[in-house]
Amino acid sequence: MVATLIKSSLAKLNINLSTQSLAWPTQWAKAKSANAASHQSIFLEYWWPDYDDPYSWFSNLLLTQKPPYYNLSYYSNPTLDKQINQVDRLAATNPAAGAQLYRQMQVEVLQQAPLQALYSVNYQYAMRTSATGFKVNPAYPGVVFVYNLKPAG
């Protein structure tokens, strides 16, 4: 469905996108192939946060990988690689500096556009005003951790 939407949007710009539905093992093998001619021009991927900060997203999707594994945009940027390799330790020892470096990396990626986020899920939570202590955990947005929930009054 997403491919159909992209195809119809690009058609308005006189770009003819050829789409192909492949079984996951076939698609994955083409994407990771050492033969660049077999790579897809566009690879759709859903990324679920598995770490409470952006480190695994940057390291898996944007760190230079030869042969490719998850970096299926085949992006390579030595400056960003250096930043990725230092940001995890920096965020652990100096959270403010780590957040600033993550922001700088994000701006660089948005400017160079090696990949594009098509959408972001917006989670909504209904809650009584008499409850406090609720915090969203980005790695588990559909889960309410009740341990810290307390009555307000």
FIGU-53436 format. One record per residue (C-alpha): residue in one letter; x, y, z. Coordinates in nm, 3 decimals. Example, Ala and Ser with C-alpha at 12.3 -4.5 7.8 and 13.67 -1.06 7.14 Angstrom:
REM FIGU-53436
- a|1.230|-0.450|0.780
- s|1.367|-0.106|0.714
//
This chain:
REM FIGU-53436
- m|0.000|0.000|0.000
- v|0.281|0.242|0.086
- a|0.454|0.165|-0.246
- t|0.129|0.243|-0.430
- l|0.101|0.578|-0.251
- i|0.462|0.667|-0.331
- k|0.415|0.560|-0.694
- s|0.102|0.775|-0.737
- s|0.267|1.075|-0.569
- l|0.574|1.051|-0.791
- a|0.357|1.012|-1.102
- k|0.234|1.369|-1.043
- l|0.598|1.475|-1.094
- n|0.626|1.266|-1.414
- i|0.837|1.005|-1.236
- n|0.743|0.648|-1.319
- l|0.826|0.424|-1.024
- s|0.834|0.052|-1.086
- t|0.730|-0.144|-0.778
- q|0.774|-0.510|-0.706
- s|0.634|-0.719|-0.425
- l|0.893|-0.967|-0.305
- a|0.903|-1.230|-0.033
- w|1.107|-1.100|0.259
- p|1.402|-1.342|0.211
- t|1.431|-1.239|-0.156
- q|1.405|-0.867|-0.080
- w|1.655|-0.895|0.206
- a|1.904|-1.091|-0.008
- k|1.884|-0.833|-0.291
- a|1.933|-0.544|-0.047
- k|2.236|-0.701|0.123
- s|2.396|-0.832|-0.194
- a|2.759|-0.745|-0.262
- n|2.645|-0.682|-0.621
- a|2.526|-0.320|-0.619
- a|2.337|-0.372|-0.945
- s|2.089|-0.599|-0.764
- h|2.005|-0.341|-0.494
- q|1.665|-0.176|-0.488
- s|1.658|0.199|-0.549
- i|1.406|0.236|-0.268
- f|1.386|0.002|0.028
- l|1.093|0.048|0.268
- e|1.173|-0.032|0.629
- y|0.992|0.014|0.959
- w|1.224|0.091|1.247
- w|1.112|0.023|1.602
- p|1.315|0.189|1.877
- d|1.509|-0.077|2.062
- y|1.719|0.162|2.266
- d|1.605|0.465|2.464
- d|1.803|0.707|2.251
- p|1.877|0.731|1.877
- y|2.208|0.543|1.889
- s|2.090|0.213|1.738
- w|1.899|0.400|1.466
- f|2.210|0.593|1.361
- s|2.450|0.301|1.400
- n|2.234|0.050|1.213
- l|2.082|0.266|0.940
- l|2.355|0.523|0.867
- l|2.696|0.392|0.977
- t|2.906|0.286|0.677
- q|2.865|-0.090|0.630
- k|3.055|-0.299|0.376
- p|2.888|-0.526|0.293
- p|2.557|-0.362|0.383
- y|2.349|-0.507|0.662
- y|2.085|-0.262|0.789
- n|2.226|0.046|0.615
- l|2.017|-0.023|0.308
- s|2.046|0.333|0.181
- y|2.414|0.236|0.127
- y|2.503|0.574|0.277
- s|2.863|0.642|0.370
- n|2.980|0.958|0.542
- p|3.313|0.943|0.733
- t|3.223|1.251|0.941
- l|2.893|1.099|1.051
- d|3.066|0.763|1.114
- k|3.306|0.936|1.353
- q|3.016|1.108|1.532
- i|2.819|0.782|1.561
- n|3.121|0.606|1.705
- q|3.158|0.865|1.983
- v|2.800|0.970|2.063
- d|2.700|0.668|2.273
- r|2.988|0.714|2.519
- l|2.938|1.092|2.520
- a|2.565|1.061|2.596
- a|2.646|0.826|2.886
- t|2.906|1.057|3.044
- n|2.769|1.399|2.946
- p|2.397|1.379|2.854
- a|2.371|1.745|2.748
- a|2.669|1.717|2.512
- g|2.539|1.384|2.383
- a|2.197|1.539|2.309
- q|2.367|1.826|2.126
- l|2.572|1.585|1.914
- y|2.260|1.380|1.834
- r|2.088|1.702|1.722
- q|2.385|1.796|1.504
- m|2.384|1.446|1.349
- q|2.009|1.464|1.287
- v|2.039|1.802|1.111
- e|2.319|1.665|0.892
- v|2.113|1.359|0.796
- l|1.805|1.572|0.722
- q|2.013|1.803|0.500
- q|2.181|1.521|0.308
- a|1.863|1.305|0.295
- p|2.011|0.955|0.250
- l|1.681|0.823|0.384
- q|1.337|0.964|0.436
- a|1.090|0.912|0.718
- l|0.752|0.870|0.553
- y|0.558|0.900|0.875
- s|0.589|0.892|1.250
- v|0.338|0.721|1.473
- n|0.166|0.958|1.713
- y|0.064|0.775|2.028
- q|-0.214|0.917|2.240
- y|-0.293|0.834|2.599
- a|-0.616|0.894|2.785
- m|-0.557|0.956|3.152
- r|-0.744|1.079|3.452
- t|-0.625|1.413|3.589
- s|-0.602|1.248|3.930
- a|-0.310|1.026|3.820
- t|0.055|1.134|3.829
- g|0.388|0.976|3.747
- f|0.308|0.869|3.391
- k|0.609|0.868|3.158
- v|0.626|0.751|2.799
- n|0.903|0.503|2.726
- p|0.990|0.545|2.354
- a|1.096|0.181|2.328
- y|0.753|0.069|2.458
- p|0.504|0.339|2.354
- g|0.205|0.105|2.372
- v|0.282|-0.003|2.729
- v|0.189|0.188|3.043
- f|0.435|0.113|3.321
- v|0.214|0.137|3.626
- y|0.483|0.114|3.893
- n|0.527|0.493|3.912
- l|0.158|0.583|3.873
- k|0.019|0.743|4.186
- p|-0.303|0.921|4.279
- a|-0.261|1.303|4.263
- g|-0.427|1.384|4.589
//
